[in-house]
Amino acid sequence: MSGIRQAADSSDSTSPAGKRSLLSALVPSGGAMQSFIHRKNLENYRKQLAETKDAAELSLLRRLLAEEEAKEPPAPRREDG
């Protein structure tokens, strides 16, 4: 067991560089993660809008949905030739 403990102690996972490399191995790339969160936020806000009757909550959800939709990149323009 001491061999395992020594191996664990000798790793540099406590250094900032070690934490970054561990984090990058566990978390998908920023673009993919942001895209996933964006899609899930849109789904969640739309679902809640369909289910709520409270005026204040409807107002908040509309604002949040509009803000999230504004984060979408513009659709690529079609060039008709």
QUIZI-V911450 format. One record per pair of residues at least 24 apart in sequence whose ideal C-beta (glycine too) atoms are under 7 Angstrom apart, sorted by the first residue. I is the first residue (numbers start at 0). GAP is how many residues later the second one is. D is the distance in whole Angstrom. If there is no record, write none. Layout:
I/GAP/D
I/GAP/D
This chain:
37/30/7
37/33/6
40/27/5
41/26/6
